[in-house]
Amino acid sequence: RPTEDEIKDSVSVGLRVRLPKTYPRTAPQTQLVDGIGLSDVQIDDAQKMIKGQIAGLVGGEMIYELAVSLSDFITVNNSAAVAARPSFYQQMVDRERAGRRADMEREEAFRKQEQALYAEEQEDLQRRIYEELERKHQQLLSDQQKQQHLSDIADAVHSVAGRWAEGIQLLQFDNAIYLNPQQQQQQQQLNQQTHDQQTDHARSGPLGTSRDGCFTTVALEDSTIADPLCAVYDAYPTDLIGASIHLSDRFTVQCFSITTLHYLTDNGRRQLEKVRSRISDLAQIRHPNLVAVYGCHLEMLEEQSQHPGIRLWVLSDPLSSHDGSTLEDVLESCGSIATAQTRRYLRHILLAL
C-alpha cells in the first residue's frame, strides 16, 4: 500500500515472491497481482523497477527492501492521485473562495483593531475624567484643611489668650523651627536657589512667611518640672503652619541664665556661638531614645541693666516630671538594678549614642 493515508484505500498491489533454494545467491521470482488504482503501464513500470532492485541486491536479504521500494513507487505513480487532482475550474473556484475568506479575515482583524482603539480611547477618557475629579476632590480637601487650620489657629490663640490673659510671655526664635530636619534642608536649598536667581531683587521686600511644618514664636507657661540648673516652661507655638500636630500640642523650653562676666567678652561670646552651633547640629537628629531638640535662642541682656548677662533658650519635645530623673536617682531609690534591666538601659543608651 502507498505511504500516504489519503490514497491507502484506493491504491494497492500484491507482490508475490518465489524464493529458489539457492536464495539469496540467486535472484527470486516476483509477480505483481491484484493492482488497484494502477494502470497497466504503471504496473509494468513497477515490475521493471522491482527487477532493477533485485539485480542490485543479489547476495543479500532483499524482500523488505523490495516491499518498501514498491510502496514508495505506487505512492507517486497511481491513477487515484490523477483522479483526485481538481480540475482547472475547481482550482479557480477554490482560489476565489480562499481570496474572499482572506478578505473577510482582514476585515475582521481591522474591525477588532478599531474596536480595541476605541476601547483604549474610552479608557483613557475615563482615566482623565477620574484624575480631574480626583484633583478637584483633593483641592476641595486642601481648601477645607486650610480653613480648618485657620480655625485651629484662632482656637489656639483664644486658648493661649485665656491661659495668659495677663502678661503673656512670647519667645521668638531667630530662625524658623522645623519639626522635620528634611524640611529645613529642602528650605535651605530653595532659599539658595532663590538667592541665585533673584540677586537683583534681594531688597525688594521681606521674605515670605514660615514654610509648612515650622514656626518662629511660642507662648510660654510655667511648667510643673523643677530643674536646679534652669527654668522650665511649657511652650505652645503661635504661628505653626502646615504641620501634622495641633497648635495646642505642647513643647518644652529650658532657659539657662548665664551671669558669668566672661561670656560677655568676645571670647565668651564665641564660645556661646559654638554652643548654639552644637544645638543646631542636635536639631538635625531624630531617634526614639533621644529627646528631640529643635533649636535655641540667645538673648543678650543689656549691660546697663540691674542683672546683665545672657539667657539661652532651648526648645525640645515636651518633658514630663520623670524625664529629669537620672541613673543616680534610680539607684538611690531602688538600691540596685538587676542585670537584665542594666542590659536594657545600656542597649537603649548605646542606640541613642
Buried (B, 14 or more C-beta within 10 A) or exposed (E): BBEEEEBEEBBBBEBEBEEEEEBBEEBBEBEBEEBBBBEEEBBEBBBEBBEEBBEEBEEEEBBEBBEEBBBEBBBEBBBBBEEEEEEEEEEEEEEEEEEEEEEEEEEEEEEEEEEEEEEEEEEEEEEEEEEEEEEEEEEEEEEEEEEEBEEBBEEBBEBBEEEBEEEEEEBEBEEBBBBBBEBBEEBEEEEEEBEEEEEEEEEEEEEEEBBBBBBBBBBBBEBEBEBEEBBBBBBBBBBBBBBEEEBEEBBBBBBBBBEEEEBBEEEBBEEBEEBBEEBBEBBEEEEEEBEBBBBBBBEEBEEEEEEEBBBBBBBBEBBEEEEBEEEEEBEEEEEEBEEEEEEEEEEBEEEEE
